[in-house]
C-alpha cells in the first residue's frame, strides 16, 4: 500500500485505518519490523521510482518529480542530493536513456527467480477478455482505466514482457498513464505476483511431488488481477460454463457497456465497465445483460457486486482479512464458496485458498477420494493457492 501510494499523498492515518490500526500503532510495528518508519519507506519508494524514470526514459525532470509523488521540483532535487550525493540531472548523464521504439514509457520490475513466465501467459491467455486484454508475441497487453484523487478519469494501455537474463519484467505504459504511474506498477505487481518468494513456496509444496512426480514446479506464480471488479465479474460469468464461453460473455459486456479507447494496438479497443457503469443500468441490468446471453441470475449477481464495489463494502485492496471478504461474497446470491475463494485467490492475492471442489483440482489429484484432497492440503498451508495453480498446470 505504501508503494502504490508513493505517487500521491495518501496519509499514513488513512492507510492505518484500512488495516484496522491506529497510525501510531502502525508506525511502531512497521519500524520494529523494518527498522525504518513508514513515511521514510515511502520516501525511498519515490526515490527508486524516480531513479528508474531517470535512467530508463527521456521524460523531463519535472514530469519525473511529479510522477514519483514529490509535489515540487525543488523538493525532489534536495532529497535526491541528500540521499545519493548527486543531482537527478547528473544521474541521467551517467546513464544512457534508450528510446523506446514502440513509444510509451518502459520500466523494469524485478522478481525473485525462477519465474515460470510461459505458464503464467498460458493461464492469462485462456482467460483474456477480447478487446480488453490479449497475449501475443510472448507479451501480455491490456487497456487500463484509473481515477485520480481529483476525480479525473485516465485511460491508457500497457505491455508486459519477461526479461529472464535480468530477472525483471519490462513494463511499457502509454504516456497518458504517467499521472497514475505508481498505481499502474502496483497493479502489474499484483497481477504477476512479483512479491512472491518461490523458494519459500516450493519448500512447503514440494511434498506434492510424492503424489506424482512433477506435480509441483519451482517458480510457479499465483495469477492475480489488474482490476478486481473486472476479475470478479469474469469469475461469476464462468460459473458452470466453459472458460471459452465466459470469455465470450465478458467480451460482449465490455463491447456494449465498456469505454472505447484508442490504443494503437490491434485487439485492444475497450476498458471493462466500472461498477458505476453497471449501476447506471439500474433495474434494466437483467434485460441489458440478457440480450448479451447472460442469465437473469448472473446479471443480478453482477449488479449486486457493482453496488458493493461502488460503496466500498468489499475490500480487495491489500486486504488484511480475506476470510471476512469471502463471507461478504458468499452472502451475495449467486456466489458460492468455490467462486468466492477463487475471487479472493486472484483479486486479493490470498495465498491460502484451496478449491477442493474444483473439477480441475479433483482431476489432477486422482485417484484420491473426495475427502482426501482437503486433508492433504493442510500440509500445504499457507501456500494452498499456489498448490491449486500447480494442480491446474499439471493438467
C-alpha positions in Angstrom: 0.0 0.0 0.0 2.9 2.4 0.7 4.5 1.5 -2.7 1.2 2.1 -4.5 0.6 5.4 -2.8 4.0 6.8 -3.4 2.7 8.7 -6.5 0.0 10.5 -4.4 -0.2 11.9 -0.9 -2.3 9.3 1.0 -1.8 10.0 4.7 -0.4 7.3 6.9 -3.5 7.6 9.0 -5.7 6.6 6.1 -3.6 3.5 5.3 -3.5 2.6 9.0 -7.3 2.9 9.2 -7.8 0.5 6.2 -5.6 -2.1 8.1 -7.6 -1.7 11.3 -4.7 0.1 13.1 -4.2 3.5 14.7 -1.5 5.5 12.9 0.7 5.4 16.0 0.5 1.6 16.2 1.2 1.2 12.5 4.3 3.4 12.8 5.5 1.4 15.8 5.1 -2.1 14.4 6.4 -1.1 10.9 9.5 0.4 12.5 10.1 -2.7 14.6 9.8 -4.9 11.5 11.8 -2.9 9.0 13.9 -0.6 11.1 12.5 2.4 9.3 9.3 4.4 9.8 6.6 4.1 7.1 7.0 7.7 5.9 10.7 7.1 5.2 10.0 3.8 3.5 7.5 5.5 1.1 10.1 8.3 0.5 12.5 5.6 -0.6 9.9 4.1 -2.9 9.5 7.5 -4.6 13.2 7.9 -5.0 13.6 4.4 -6.5 10.7 5.1 -8.9 12.4 8.4 -9.9 15.7 6.7 -10.5 14.1 4.2 -12.8 12.4 7.0 -14.8 15.7 9.0 -15.0 17.7 6.1 -16.3 15.1 4.2 -18.4 13.2 7.1 -20.0 13.8 10.5 -21.5 11.0 12.2 -19.6 11.7 15.8 -18.4 12.9 16.1 -14.8 9.8 18.0 -13.7 7.5 15.3 -15.0 9.6 12.6 -13.2 9.3 14.6 -10.0 5.5 14.8 -10.3 5.0 11.2 -11.3 7.1 10.0 -8.4 5.0 11.9 -5.9 7.4 14.7 -4.8 5.0 17.5 -5.5 7.7 20.0 -6.4 11.0 20.0 -8.3 12.9 21.7 -5.5 11.8 19.1 -3.0 12.8 16.3 -5.4 16.2 17.8 -6.1 17.0 18.4 -2.4 16.1 14.9 -1.3 17.8 13.3 -4.3 21.1 15.1 -3.5 20.8 14.3 0.2 20.3 10.5 -0.4 22.5 9.9 -3.5 25.1 12.7 -3.3 24.4 13.8 -6.9 21.6 15.7 -8.7 19.0 14.0 -10.8 20.5 15.5 -13.9 23.9 14.1 -13.1 22.5 10.6 -12.7 20.8 10.9 -16.0 24.1 11.9 -17.7 25.8 8.8 -16.2 23.0 6.6 -17.7 22.2 6.4 -21.3 18.4 6.6 -21.5 17.4 4.5 -24.5 14.5 5.4 -26.7 11.5 3.0 -26.8 10.9 2.2 -30.5 7.2 1.4 -29.6 6.6 4.6 -27.8 5.4 5.0 -24.3 7.4 4.7 -21.0 9.2 1.5 -20.2 10.4 0.5 -16.7 11.7 -2.7 -15.2 10.2 -4.5 -12.3 12.3 -7.1 -10.6 11.3 -10.6 -9.3 13.0 -13.5 -7.5 13.9 -16.2 -9.9 12.9 -18.7 -11.2 9.7 -17.4 -12.8 7.5 -19.7 -15.0 6.6 -17.0 -17.4 5.2 -19.2 -20.1 2.9 -20.9 -17.6 1.6 -17.5 -16.4 1.0 -16.4 -20.0 -0.8 -19.6 -20.8 -3.2 -19.1 -17.9 -3.8 -15.4 -18.7 -4.3 -16.1 -22.4 -7.0 -18.6 -21.8 -9.0 -16.1 -19.7 -8.2 -12.9 -21.5 -11.2 -10.8 -22.3 -11.2 -9.9 -26.1 -11.0 -6.2 -26.6 -9.6 -5.6 -23.1 -6.6 -7.8 -22.9 -4.6 -10.1 -25.1 -1.4 -12.2 -25.1 0.8 -12.2 -28.2 4.4 -12.5 -29.2 5.4 -13.6 -25.6 3.8 -10.5 -24.0 0.7 -9.5 -22.1 -1.2 -6.4 -23.2 -4.2 -4.7 -21.9 -6.2 -1.5 -21.5 -6.3 0.4 -18.2 -8.6 2.9 -16.5 -7.8 4.9 -13.3 -9.5 7.7 -11.5 -7.1 10.3 -9.9 -7.6 11.7 -6.4 -9.1 14.8 -8.1 -11.7 12.6 -9.9 -10.1 12.8 -13.3 -10.5 9.7 -15.4 -7.4 8.4 -17.2 -7.3 5.8 -19.9 -4.3 4.0 -21.5 -2.7 0.7 -22.2 0.3 -1.3 -21.2 2.5 -4.2 -22.3 4.5 -6.6 -20.1 7.3 -8.8 -21.3 9.7 -11.1 -19.4 13.5 -10.3 -19.4 14.8 -13.5 -17.8 18.5 -12.5 -18.2 17.8 -9.6 -15.8 15.1 -11.3 -13.7 12.8 -8.4 -14.5 9.5 -7.8 -16.2 9.7 -5.0 -18.8 6.5 -2.8 -18.4 5.7 -0.3 -21.2 2.8 2.1 -20.5 1.2 4.8 -22.6 2.4 8.3 -21.6 -1.1 9.4 -20.6 -0.9 6.9 -17.6 2.1 8.8 -16.2 0.0 10.6 -13.5 -1.0 7.3 -12.0 2.3 5.5 -12.6 2.7 4.1 -9.1 -0.9 2.6 -9.2 -0.2 1.1 -12.6 3.0 -0.6 -11.4 1.3 -1.8 -8.2 -1.4 -3.4 -10.4 1.2 -5.1 -12.5 3.0 -6.4 -9.4 -0.3 -7.9 -8.2 -1.2 -9.4 -11.5 2.2 -11.1 -12.0 2.8 -11.9 -8.3 6.1 -10.1 -8.1 6.4 -10.1 -4.3 6.5 -14.0 -4.3 9.4 -15.8 -2.8 9.3 -19.0 -5.0 11.9 -20.9 -2.8 9.8 -20.5 0.3 6.7 -21.7 -1.6 8.4 -24.7 -3.0 9.9 -25.7 0.3 6.4 -26.2 1.6 4.7 -27.6 -1.6 7.5 -29.9 -2.8 6.0 -32.9 -1.0 3.2 -32.7 -3.6 5.6 -34.5 -5.9 5.3 -37.6 -3.7 1.8 -37.9 -5.0 3.0 -37.7 -8.6 6.4 -36.5 -9.9 6.3 -33.0 -11.4 3.0 -32.0 -9.7 4.7 -29.0 -8.1 7.2 -27.0 -10.1 9.6 -24.4 -8.7 8.9 -20.9 -9.9 5.1 -21.2 -10.3 3.3 -17.9 -9.6 -0.2 -17.1 -8.4 -2.0 -15.2 -11.2 -3.5 -12.1 -9.7 -5.6 -9.5 -11.4 -5.2 -5.9 -12.7 -8.8 -4.9 -11.9 -10.7 -6.6 -9.0 -14.2 -5.8 -10.3 -13.4 -7.0 -13.8 -11.9 -10.2 -12.5 -14.9 -10.8 -10.1 -17.4 -10.3 -12.9 -15.4 -12.7 -15.1 -15.4 -15.3 -12.2 -19.2 -15.0 -11.8 -19.7 -15.4 -15.6 -17.5 -18.5 -15.5 -19.7 -20.5 -13.1 -21.0 -23.7 -14.6 -19.8 -22.9 -18.2 -16.6 -23.3 -20.1 -13.7 -20.8 -19.9 -14.2 -20.0 -23.6 -17.9 -19.3 -23.1 -17.2 -17.0 -20.1 -14.6 -15.1 -22.2 -17.3 -14.5 -24.9 -19.8 -13.2 -22.4 -17.2 -10.9 -20.8 -16.2 -9.6 -24.2 -19.8 -8.8 -25.1 -20.2 -6.8 -21.8 -17.0 -4.9 -22.5 -18.1 -4.1 -26.0 -21.6 -3.0 -25.1 -21.0 -1.1 -21.8 -17.3 -0.5 -21.5 -15.5 2.6 -22.7 -14.0 2.6 -26.2 -10.3 3.7 -26.2 -7.7 4.4 -28.9 -4.6 2.3 -28.1 -2.9 1.9 -31.5 -2.7 -1.9 -30.7 -4.8 -4.5 -32.5 -7.2 -6.2 -30.2 -7.3 -3.6 -27.5 -10.4 -1.5 -28.0 -12.2 -1.1 -24.7 -11.8 -0.8 -21.0 -14.0 -3.1 -19.0 -17.1 -1.4 -17.4 -16.6 0.0 -14.0 -19.0 -0.7 -11.1 -20.5 2.7 -11.7 -21.1 1.8 -15.4 -23.1 -1.2 -14.4 -25.1 0.7 -11.7 -26.1 3.2 -14.3 -28.2 0.4 -16.0 -30.3 0.2 -12.8 -33.1 -2.3 -12.8 -32.7 -2.9 -16.5 -29.4 -4.7 -16.0 -31.1 -8.1 -16.3 -32.7 -7.2 -19.7 -29.5 -5.5 -21.0 -27.2 -8.3 -20.0 -29.8 -10.8 -21.0 -29.6 -9.5 -24.6 -25.9 -10.5 -24.4 -26.6 -14.0 -23.3 -26.1 -13.6 -19.5 -28.7 -15.3 -17.4 -31.0 -13.2 -15.1 -29.5 -14.7 -12.0 -25.9 -13.9 -13.1 -27.0 -10.4 -14.1 -28.4 -9.8 -10.6 -25.3 -11.1 -9.0 -23.1 -8.8 -11.1 -25.4 -5.9 -10.3 -25.0 -6.6 -6.5 -21.2 -6.9 -6.9 -21.2 -3.5 -8.6 -23.2 -1.9 -5.8 -20.8 -3.3 -3.1 -17.7 -2.3 -5.0 -19.1 1.2 -5.6 -20.0 1.7 -2.0 -16.7 0.2 -0.8 -18.4 -2.6 1.1 -15.8 -5.1 -0.3 -12.1 -4.5 0.3 -9.9 -6.3 -2.2 -7.0 -3.8 -2.0 -4.2 -5.2 0.1 -6.9 -6.8 2.1 -5.6 -7.9 5.6 -8.6 -10.2 6.4 -9.6 -12.2 3.3 -11.9 -14.6 5.2 -14.1 -11.7 6.1 -14.4 -10.6 2.5 -15.2 -14.1 1.4 -18.2 -14.1 3.8 -19.4 -10.9 2.2 -19.1 -12.5 -1.2 -20.9 -15.7 -0.3 -23.7 -13.6 1.1 -24.4 -12.4 -2.4 -27.0 -14.5 -4.1 -25.3 -16.5 -6.9 -21.8 -16.7 -5.5 -20.8 -20.0 -3.9 -17.9 -20.8 -1.7 -15.7 -22.0 -4.5 -16.2 -18.9 -6.6 -15.7 -16.6 -3.5 -12.4 -18.3 -2.7 -11.3 -18.1 -6.4 -12.0 -14.4 -6.4 -10.1 -14.0 -3.1 -7.2 -16.0 -4.5 -6.8 -13.8 -7.6 -8.3 -10.4 -6.7 -7.0 -10.2 -3.1 -3.9 -12.3 -3.8 -4.8 -14.6 -0.9 -2.1 -17.3 -0.8 -4.1 -19.9 1.2 -7.3 -20.6 -0.8 -7.9 -24.2 -1.6 -10.5 -25.1 -4.1 -11.2 -28.8 -3.2 -14.5 -28.9 -5.2 -12.9 -27.5 -8.4 -13.1 -30.0 -11.2 -9.5 -29.4 -12.3 -8.2 -29.9 -8.8 -10.1 -33.1 -8.4 -8.9 -34.4 -11.7 -5.2 -33.5 -11.0 -5.4 -35.3 -7.7 -6.9 -38.6 -8.9 -7.2 -41.2 -7.6 -7.6 -39.5 -4.2 -11.2 -39.8 -2.8 -13.4 -36.8 -2.4 -12.4 -36.0 1.2 -8.7 -36.7 0.8 -7.6 -33.6 -1.1 -8.7 -31.2 1.7 -6.9 -33.3 4.3 -3.7 -33.5 2.2 -3.8 -29.8 1.6 -3.5 -29.0 5.3 0.2 -29.6 5.0 0.4 -27.1 2.1 -0.6 -24.1 4.3 -0.1 -21.1 3.9 0.5 -21.7 0.1 -2.6 -23.7 -0.9 -3.4 -21.2 -3.6 -0.1 -22.0 -5.2 -0.9 -25.7 -4.8 -4.1 -25.1 -6.8 -2.2 -23.3 -9.6 0.3 -26.2 -9.8 -2.5 -28.7 -10.0 -4.1 -26.8 -12.9 -0.8 -26.5 -14.7 -0.3 -30.3 -14.3 -3.4 -30.9 -16.4 
